[in-house]
Amino acid sequence: MLPNKPPATNQTQRWTFAQLFGLVKRNPLMISQWVIRWVIVGTAGGLFAALYWNVLEFLTHRLQRFEGFSLLIVMPLSGLVIGLVIHFLGNPGEIAVIVDNIHFRGGRLDVRKNPSMILASLVSISAGGSAGPEAPLVQVTGSFGTWLADRLKLQGEDLRTMSLAAMAAGFTALFGSPLGGAMFALEILHHEHIVEYYEALMPAIVSSCASYLVFAAITHLGIGPTWHFPQYHLERIDDFAIAIVFGIIGAVAGWIFMGIFRGCDYLFALIRFPIYIRTTLAGVGLGSLAVLLPLTRYFGHEELDSVLTTSFSAVFLLTLALGKMAAISITATGGWRGGLIIPLFFTGACIGKAVAVLIPALDPALAMICTMAAVNAAVTRTPISTTLLVSKLTNLSPFTPILFASLIGFFLAPKVPLIASQLKSQREATDQTSA
């Protein structure tokens, strides 16, 4: 016979109380040295982001004065400067390189690329390229996380987590949404698994909160909504069906954008000249578009307000959306530096408002916001963080319709993503292409 044993419940209870007592003796709080490190990373990210934003605002106000045909000189000259910076200081890479480093270099981002990224992106964005500051902010803050991890002699997942927390700080500083920024930093890394490095979620959130406070205190941005959309109230279940329809429209727009993007990439790849020739030609294309459609200039942070407040025709809005897609594609494939998120939001807003103009019974706020979310989710493969970011930027509190549109945009996107490194391996890319 087996020996008699005391009831398992009593044994477990005694052991649990002993553990709890020992834990309380050692440290009564959940806070640890890791939390301090995440706060340091986020604070540094917020400080850099605030400095970067102030310099960017200064340069932008100087270059905004050039309009009309003068842009045919200013934009190519800006492209030449960008190309020379990259030629002499090195190629800083793009978001695809960051994703690749997270996957295959253990999360190690190269701090030596920062001077080139900072200078090239400042000229690109202030001169009027259709790209936002989020990509340079993520590169610089993420590399700081790597640098700090090296100083602390961290390795493996600990190093990757520090880089991801710092990346989240960069995203959050610009968008003013700690949860959305943290999710985006993790979601952008894979086209299918959403949050692959889930162990970095809490570090990313803590770092984002610290970055948000510092950036908002210095610049006074991010506290309120970025764009003031008309008030919308979720009162009918039919609105979910409308959100799904605009999710489909946004997914179609995402397909069109990726086609234009790959076409521009193919054309620029034919140019067998130094990078400064490529960036100068991109400046010619961007300048020409800005002369024809002035609202395609810049990344859409202020230009979206014009779309909101001005009574444009549906034909003009659709033309503006196509022009913006071309401007984003020329900017990114032509060697100019910056991010795609806010320019894609601008594109979606134009398409959504065009449909609302054609069908007056539709709520324009719901139409624009759902299309904004769907386009970005289709292109960047980030449905959850896109929902959080759009809700914060537009102050739309019932964000469930946005989530529906984002998911539709995500699931109807092409199997092969625009950011190829989201696939993680060449074998996966081949499998997806042949499927």
Salt bridges, closest charged atoms under 4 A:
GLU94 OE2 - ARG337 NH1 3.77
ASP110 OD1 - ARG112 NE 3.04
ASP150 OD2 - ARG108 NH1 2.82
GLU157 OE2 - ARG160 NH2 3.00
GLU196 OE2 - LYS424 NZ 2.82
ASP239 OD1 - ARG236 NH2 3.22
ASP265 OD1 - ARG278 NH2 3.81
GLU428 OE2 - HIS191 NE2 2.96
